């Protein structure tokens, strides 16, 4: 487990050093996937569905606030709806106007959730949304997820009935508007999902704030179970068919994602928890303190080893002959003294010279 904590610390350190690059990269990827999803499902205007236009819009949105991406996606979706039918465009524009009124008032900082919700539905993992919102955000994030859910079901309905809507003509405009609005606002499956997400998010948010051991794990599992139960009961009561395999599989994925979020945002050591009590002039305070789990990242020490070690062979006889030649050169007019004392002194000088050269080689002083 320590290796996991070390990996977490390293990832957080990397993100801290390059946070702007990661944020802009994720913003570009989010905008690109959102625009591709719109063009793939309701790409009725061929010019707006061009890959070049899609990438260009994503690049522009990368350098703008995140809310600009939501506005750009709305404009792109309305352009496709207008290309399909004037009645569909009118109803979609009114729906977006109502959603923006609630969104800007209650959750203006949750723009990315409006984009992530249809993407999660398209990837068949929508059930992780209430778990993530309950763990990382406030209940006001449900406004953003609800708006994204409505947008997804609108695109799904238009995608399935585009042929009938396109052939209505100007005479059946009111009939077209009534039918489309009725289908959007009376979709039983959509309202079941919105209600289930809201209940699950409140359960997760309430439980993870409790002062109990392993509160986040309890909240994650309870939220997933509540989500499955509410959707199953709603389907049975209203006669809506839902794939229970996808429901259970998506809930398991939501549990795994929730545990990953706990690892990065709420890792504590319950074994070292302490209960504190103190008072002032007006109140008694009972506090439960739980230390966070922190592991210091080990530092690597790199030691260079010189693999190439050259050995120089010293010829002792040659060194002695060279020393004798230097001694034989006359440095003055006086005749050098001869005798056994001189030979001993010469041998000592030769030994000193050999020792000095050997030490210089060992200590790399010649380099």
N, C-alpha and C positions, 0 to 999 in steps of 0.2 A: 504493500500500500504506500510505502514511502516513495517508491518510484513514481507512482501516480501523482503524489503531491509535488514532487520535484518537477515533473513534466508540467503541472499546472503553473508553478512558479515561473518556469522558463517561458511558457506561452504568454503569461501575463506580462513578463518583462519585455518580450518581443513586441507585443501589442503596445505597451507603454512607449517604446522607442519610436514606433512607426504607426501611431494611432491615426494620423491624418491620411496616410496612404491606405490603410485598411478601411477606414470609413468611406473614403471616396470610391474605392474599389467595390465595396458592398453596395453602395448607392447606385453605381453604374450597373452592377449585376441585377439589382432589384428592379430598376427601371427597364432594363432590357428584357427580363423575363416577363414583366407585366405587359409591356407592349407586344411581345410575341404572343402571349396568351390571348390578348384582345384580337389581334390580327388572325390568329388561328381559328378562333371560335366565331367571330362576327366580322370577318374581313370582307365586307361587301364593297368597300371602296378600294379599287385596285391600286390607285396611286398611293394611298396612305398605307397599304399593306406591303409596300416595297421594302425589302431588307435594308436597302441603303437609307431610306427614310427612318426606319425603325432604329438602326444603329445611330444615326445622326441625332435623333430625339433623345436617345439614352445618353449620348455624350453631352448634349446640352444640359440635360437634367442633372448630370453629375456635378456641375459647377454651380448649381442653384440650390436653394433650400429644398428640403425634402417635400415640403408642401407643394412646390412647383411640379414635382413628379405626379402627385395626385391630380392636380389641375390638368396637366398634359394628358394623363390617361383618361380623364373624363372627357376632354375635348376630342380625343381620338375615338373613344367609344361613341360619342354623339355624332361624329362625322360618319361613322359606319351605319348608325341607326338612320340618319337622314338619307343616306344613299339607299337604304332598304325601303323605308316608308316614312311619310310625313307624320302619320299617326303614332307610329312606334317612337319616332324622334320626340314628339310632343310629350308623351307619357314618360319617357325616360328622362327628359329634361326636368319635368316636374318632380319626379322621384329624387333626382340628384339635388334639386333645389331644397327640398325638405330635409334630405340627409345632411347637406352642408349646414343648414341652420342649426341642427342638433350637434353636429360634429364640431363646428367652430366654437360653439358655446361651451360644450362639456369636455371635449378631448382634443384640443387643437394640436397637442404635441404627439399624438398617436397616429400621425399620417402613415407611417410605415406599416401599421397593422391593417389599414384599409387596403394596401397593396398586397400584403402577405396573405390575407384571408382567402381571396380567390385563387392565389397560387397554391395554398395548402389544399383547397378543395380539388384543384386540378391534379395535384400529386397524390390524391387519395389519402391524405394525412390531416384532415381537418380537426380531428379530435384532440390534437395536442394544443390547440389554440386556448381553450379555457384553462388548461393546466399551466401553460406558460404565462398567461395573463394573471392568473391568481397568484403565481409565485413571484413574478418580477414586477408587476404593475398594480395599480389601484383598480377597484371595480369600475371606474369610469372608462377603462379601456374597452368595456363591453360595447360602448357606443361605436367605436371604430370597427370592431369585429362584426357587429350587427350590420353596419353599412356595407362592409365587404361581403357578407353573406348574401344580402339582397342583390348586390351587383352580380355575384356569381349566378344566382338562380335566374336573374333576368337574362344574362347571356345564354344560359342553358335553354331557356324557353325559346328565345329568338333563334338559336341555332337549330332547334328541332322543328320549328314551325315557320322557317323563313320563306318557304315556297308559298304557303297560304297567305302570309302577310304581304308578300310582294305583289300578289295578284289581286289584291282587294280593289285597287283603283280609287279614284277621287269620290265616287258616289258612296262607297261603303266606308268612308273615313271615320264616321262616328261609331259605326259598328266595330271597326277595327280597333279604335281607341278603347271602347268599352270592353271588348274581349281581352285585349292585352292587359289593361289595368286590372281586370278581374282575375286574370291568371297570375299576375304578379303578386297582388295583395291577398289572394285567397289560396295561395300554395300551402297546403297543410304540412308538407315535408319541410319547407323553409321555416315556418313558425315553430315546428317541433325542435328543429336544430337550434334556433335562436334561444328558445326557452331553456333547452337542455344546457347550452353553453353558459347561459346566465346563472343557472342554479349551480352548475359545477364550478364556475369561477368563484362564486360567493363562498362555496364550501371550502375550496382550496385556500382562498384568501383568509377566511376566518380561522381555519385550523393551523395554518403555518404561523400565525401570530400568537398562538397559545404558548404558555410557559410550561410546556411538557417536553420530555425527552423525545428526540426524533420527530419533532413536530412537522418538519418538511416532508419526511417520508410518509407519515400518516396522512398528511394533506394530499400528497400526490396520489396515493392509492385510493383514498376516499373519493377524490374528485373524479378519477377514472371510473370507479364503480358507479357513482351517482350519474355520470354522463350516460353510461350504458343502460342503467335502469330507466332513466327518464325517456330516452329515445325509444327503448323497447316498449314501455308502457304507452307512450304517445302513438307509436305505430299501431299497436293492437287496438287502442281506443278509437283512433280515427281511420283505421283501415289503410294505412300507408305501408308500402313494402320497402323495407330497408335490408341491405345485405348484412346479416349478422356476423358473417365471417370478417368482412371489412370493418365492421364496428368493433369487434373484439381485437382484431389485429391492430387497428389504429389506436385503440386504447392502450395496448401493450407498448406501442411505439411512443405514445405520450408519456407513459411511466418511465421509459428509458431516458427520454429527453429531460424529464423532470429531475431524475437522479443526476444527470450531467450538470444541469443548472445548479443543483444543490452542491455539487463538488466545487464549482467555481465561485459561488456566491454565499454559501452558508455551510462551511465545513468547520464544525466545532468538536471539542473533546468532552463528551458528557461525563466521562469518568472523573474529570477534575472540576466538576461543577461545585459551586459554593452558594450557600444561602446566607445572606447578610441581613442584619436588622439594626436600624439606627433611628434616631428621633430628633426632632427639633421642638420649638415651643408650641407648635400647632399640630404636628402629624407624627405618626409612627410609619416607618418605611420598612418594607420587606422586599428585598431584592435578591434575585437569583442570577448569579454571575457564572457564565460558561465561557471558558477560554477558547479562542480560535486555534485551529490546528495550523501551525506554520512550520515549514521545513526549509532550512537554509540550503540553497543550491550549492552543491560542492564545486569548488574551484579546481580546475585542472592545472597542474604544474608540468610544463613541457621542458624536458632536459635534453639538450642536444649532445649527441655522442659522435665524435669524429671517428667514422669507421675506417678511414684511411690513415694508417700509422706507418710512417716511413722510418726505416732503421738504416742508419749510416754506419758502415764498417770503417773503423779507424785503424790504419796501419801503424802499429807502434814503432816499428823499425824506421819507417819513413819519417815519422815525427821526430824521432831521435836524431836521424841524420840531418834533418833540416835545422834542428837546434844546434848541432855541432858546427854546421856550416856558418850559422850566424855568429857563433863564438869565434870561429877562425878568422873572421874579418877584423882587421886591425882598426880599432877605434881611437888608438893613441900610439905614440911612438914607443911607449913602454912595452917591454916584452912581458906577455902574461906569465904569471907564475905557474909553474908545473909542480905537480905533486899529487898525492892521494887525496888531499883535502879538496882540491879543485874538482876532481872527478865526482866525489860524493856530492858537492854542491851542484854540479851539472845534472846529476841524476835526480836531485830533489827538484830542480827547476823543470825538468822534463815531466816528472810525476805531477807537479802542480799544473802544468799546462794540459796534460791529459785529463786530469780531474776537472779542470775548468771547462774544457770542451765537452766533456761528458755531461756535466751539470747544465750547461747551456742547451744542449740537445734535449735533455729530459724536461727542462722547464720551458722549452719553446721560446728561448730568448733571442734566438737568431732571426725569428719571424718579425 
